[in-house]
C-alpha cells in the first residue's frame, strides 16, 4: 500500500478478509463444480454446470479469485507486490461481480425459462441442481462482498493521510 504506514491491526483485518474471500470463492467453486443432476421423467435430461457458458465463466472467475486471495494471504508483508494489491483487488472485484451477475441471469433462465426462445424451465425436473447453483452464486457474492470490504479499507488507509 505504498509508503503509507499501516497499523498491524488493519493488516490483520485485511489478511483475515482475504482468507474469508479465499474460503468463499473456493466454496462457490466447489458447489458449482458439484452441480449436476439427471432427470428421467418427463424427458431424459442431464443438467450440468457445463451446459451454459455463464456457469463455466463463473467457475473460472472464482478459481482465479481463490488463487489470487491465497497468493496474497501467503505473501510476506515486506514484499513489493503489496503496492499492486489495490489495483488487482479492484480488477478481481469487477471480474467477480460480472461473472456472478451473469450466473444469476443463467440461473433465472433455468428457473423461469424463456417462452419466446422456447426455453423451458428445468428447475422443476432437477431441483437439486438448481439449489446447488443458487448456493454457489450466493456464496460467490459473499466473496464479492469480502473484496469490496478489502477495497474500502485499503482506499481509506491510503486516503486518510492525505485528508488529515
C-alpha positions as CSV (number, residue, x, y, z in Angstrom):
1,X,0.0,0.0,0.0
2,X,2.8,2.3,-0.8
3,X,4.7,4.4,1.7
4,X,1.7,4.8,4.0
5,X,2.3,3.5,7.5
6,X,-0.4,0.8,8.2
7,X,-1.2,-0.4,11.7
8,X,-0.8,-4.1,12.4
9,X,-4.5,-4.4,13.3
10,X,-5.5,-3.1,9.9
11,X,-3.0,-5.6,8.2
12,X,-4.5,-8.5,10.2
13,X,-8.1,-7.4,9.3
14,X,-7.2,-7.2,5.6
15,X,-5.4,-10.6,5.8
16,X,-8.5,-12.1,7.5
17,X,-10.8,-10.7,4.9
18,X,-8.5,-12.1,2.2
19,X,-8.8,-15.5,3.9
20,X,-12.6,-15.2,4.0
21,X,-12.6,-14.2,0.4
22,X,-10.5,-17.3,-0.4
23,X,-12.9,-19.5,1.6
24,X,-16.0,-18.0,-0.1
25,X,-14.6,-18.3,-3.6
26,X,-13.3,-21.9,-3.2
27,X,-16.7,-22.9,-1.7
28,X,-18.5,-21.3,-4.6
29,X,-16.2,-23.1,-7.0
30,X,-16.8,-26.5,-5.4
31,X,-20.6,-26.1,-5.2
32,X,-20.8,-25.1,-8.8
33,X,-18.5,-27.9,-9.9
34,X,-20.7,-30.4,-7.9
35,X,-23.9,-29.1,-9.5
36,X,-25.2,-31.9,-11.8
37,X,-28.3,-34.0,-11.8
38,X,-30.2,-36.3,-14.2
39,X,-33.9,-36.1,-14.7
40,X,-35.7,-39.1,-16.3
41,X,-39.3,-38.0,-16.2
42,X,-40.9,-36.4,-18.3
43,X,-37.8,-36.5,-20.6
44,X,-34.3,-37.7,-20.2
45,X,-32.2,-34.6,-19.3
46,X,-28.8,-34.2,-17.6
47,X,-28.3,-30.8,-16.0
48,X,-24.7,-29.8,-15.5
49,X,-22.9,-26.6,-14.9
50,X,-21.2,-27.0,-18.3
51,X,-24.5,-26.6,-20.1
52,X,-24.1,-22.8,-20.1
53,X,-21.0,-20.7,-20.7
54,X,-22.1,-18.3,-17.9
55,X,-21.6,-21.1,-15.3
56,X,-18.2,-22.0,-16.8
57,X,-17.1,-18.3,-16.6
58,X,-18.4,-18.2,-13.0
59,X,-16.3,-21.2,-12.2
60,X,-13.2,-19.7,-13.8
61,X,-13.6,-16.4,-12.1
62,X,-14.0,-17.9,-8.7
63,X,-11.0,-20.2,-9.3
64,X,-8.9,-17.1,-10.3
65,X,-10.2,-15.2,-7.2
66,X,-9.4,-18.0,-4.8
67,X,-5.9,-18.4,-6.2
68,X,-5.4,-14.7,-6.1
69,X,-6.6,-14.5,-2.5
70,X,-4.4,-17.4,-1.4
71,X,-1.4,-15.8,-3.0
72,X,-1.9,-12.5,-1.1
73,X,-2.6,-14.3,2.2
74,X,0.7,-16.1,1.8
75,X,2.7,-13.1,0.6
76,X,5.3,-11.8,3.0
77,X,4.4,-8.3,4.5
78,X,7.6,-6.7,3.2
79,X,7.1,-7.7,-0.4
80,X,6.9,-5.0,-3.1
81,X,3.9,-6.8,-4.7
82,X,1.7,-5.2,-2.0
83,X,1.9,-2.0,-4.0
84,X,-0.2,-3.6,-6.8
85,X,-2.7,-5.1,-4.4
86,X,-5.3,-2.4,-4.5
87,X,-5.3,-2.3,-8.3
88,X,-5.5,-6.1,-8.6
89,X,-8.3,-6.1,-5.9
90,X,-10.4,-3.8,-8.0
91,X,-9.8,-5.9,-11.1
92,X,-10.7,-9.1,-9.3
93,X,-13.8,-7.4,-7.8
94,X,-15.0,-6.3,-11.2
95,X,-14.4,-9.8,-12.6
96,X,-16.3,-11.4,-9.8
97,X,-19.3,-9.0,-10.0
98,X,-19.6,-9.6,-13.7
99,X,-19.4,-13.4,-13.6
100,X,-21.7,-13.7,-10.5
101,X,-24.2,-11.4,-12.3
102,X,-24.1,-13.5,-15.5
103,X,-24.5,-16.7,-13.4
104,X,-27.6,-15.2,-11.8
105,X,-29.1,-14.4,-15.2
106,X,-28.4,-18.0,-16.3
107,X,-29.9,-19.4,-13.0
108,X,-33.0,-17.2,-13.6
109,X,-33.3,-18.6,-17.1
110,X,-33.1,-22.2,-15.6
111,X,-35.7,-21.3,-13.0
112,X,-38.3,-19.5,-15.2
113,X,-37.4,-20.3,-18.8
114,X,-38.0,-18.1,-21.7
115,X,-41.2,-18.7,-23.7
116,X,-40.1,-16.5,-26.6
117,X,-36.9,-18.5,-27.1
118,X,-38.7,-21.8,-26.5
119,X,-36.5,-22.4,-23.4
120,X,-38.5,-24.4,-20.8
121,X,-37.8,-24.0,-17.1
122,X,-35.8,-27.0,-15.8
123,X,-35.7,-26.5,-12.1
124,X,-38.9,-28.4,-11.5
125,X,-37.2,-31.5,-13.1
126,X,-33.8,-31.1,-11.5
127,X,-34.3,-29.3,-8.1
128,X,-31.0,-30.4,-6.5
129,X,-29.0,-29.0,-9.4
130,X,-30.8,-25.6,-9.1
131,X,-30.3,-25.5,-5.3
132,X,-26.6,-26.1,-5.7
133,X,-26.3,-23.4,-8.4
134,X,-28.1,-20.8,-6.3
135,X,-26.0,-21.8,-3.3
136,X,-22.8,-21.4,-5.3
137,X,-23.9,-18.0,-6.6
138,X,-24.9,-16.8,-3.1
139,X,-21.5,-17.9,-1.6
140,X,-19.8,-16.3,-4.6
141,X,-21.4,-13.0,-3.7
142,X,-20.0,-13.4,-0.2
143,X,-16.6,-13.4,-1.9
144,X,-17.6,-10.3,-3.8
145,X,-18.5,-8.6,-0.5
146,X,-15.2,-9.6,1.0
147,X,-13.3,-8.0,-1.9
148,X,-15.5,-4.9,-1.5
149,X,-14.5,-4.6,2.2
150,X,-10.9,-5.1,1.3
151,X,-11.0,-2.3,-1.3
152,X,-12.8,0.1,1.1
153,X,-10.3,-0.5,3.9
154,X,-7.4,-0.2,1.5
155,X,-8.6,3.1,0.0
156,X,-9.4,4.6,3.4
157,X,-5.9,3.7,4.6
158,X,-4.3,5.3,1.6
159,X,-6.5,8.4,1.6
160,X,-6.5,9.0,5.3
161,X,-3.0,10.6,5.5
162,X,-3.9,12.8,2.5
163,X,-7.1,14.1,4.2
164,X,-5.6,14.8,7.6
